[in-house]
């Protein structure tokens, strides 16, 4: 077996002679494509199964053979695929909806902070205008008004500084959520690829099972 695998490893496409050589003295009706695949060390089970069926038909030409391939269990495959798809879609959509909601909330917060900043700036301008209009009053009153205006200006300046700090944080959160949204979309794309790979593996598994069933159908019964 080791010599056969070494010789075939560098050969081209698997041929009927390769399968016949791998069989040796074995009755083709008593083996299957999986066993021959292990012996050959290469080739697909579908190709080996095709050559195996040819050898069986050549061995017993008069033997009635049901060549109709059984239908794949489409309902089972559809159910598995539907369940996997629904679960992945629900998880992905939930994550995207959460990120989108957080991003929209941050955007509304930024707009509110900008509005508050504008209002505070307008109030400061009005305070400055009021201060300019009271310069013709008495010195005592003017000093008192200046002290009040200075306090108001200090308060407004502190409020503006606080609003700007909140605005900076909100903008940073908005950028982070935007990046997170793009990351979630990439995860959704990868999830779709993984689901497609799983579906392909399921199809290949079903094809291998069908090949095994066909081999069992051709295997001689005890009566024969």
C-alpha positions, 0 to 999 in steps of 0.5 A: 500500500505504501508503494502504491500511494507513493507512485500515485501521489505524483500521478495525474488525474485518477483513472480507471486503471488506478482504481483497478490496480488499487482493488487487486484481487478484491471483489469490487462489490465488496468494497467502497469508495472510502476504502479505496480512497484510503488505499490510493491516498488521493482522488475524490470519492465521487471519481473513485465511485464512478470507476468502481461502478464501471468495474462492477458493471464489467464484472457482472454485465447481466446484474440488474443495477438501480442506477437512479441516484437517491435524492438528497434529504433536501428537507433536512439540509434546508432545515439546518441551513434555515436555523443557522441562517436565522440564528446568525442573522438575529445575532448580527442584526441585534449587534448592528441595531445596538451600535446604530442606536448608540451612535444615533444617541451620541450624535443627538448628544453632540447636537444638544451640546453644540446648541448649549454652547451657542446659547452660552456664547450668545449669553456671554455676548449679551452680558458684554453688550450690557456691560458696555451700555452701563459705562455712563452710570456712576462709578460705584454702580459701574464697579458693582456691575463690573464685578457682577459681569465679571462673575457672570463672565467667569461662570459662563466661561466655566460653563463653556469650558465644561460644554467643550469638554463634554463635546470633545468626549461626545465626538470621541464616542461618536468616532468610536461607535462609527469604527465599532459599526464598521467592525460589526459589518465586517463581522457580519460578512465573516459570519456569512462566509463561515455559514457558507463554508458550513453549508459546503461541508454539509453538502460534501458530507451528504455526497459522501453518505450517498456514495456509501449508500450506493456502494451498499446497494451494489454489495452482494447480499447473503443470498447471492 
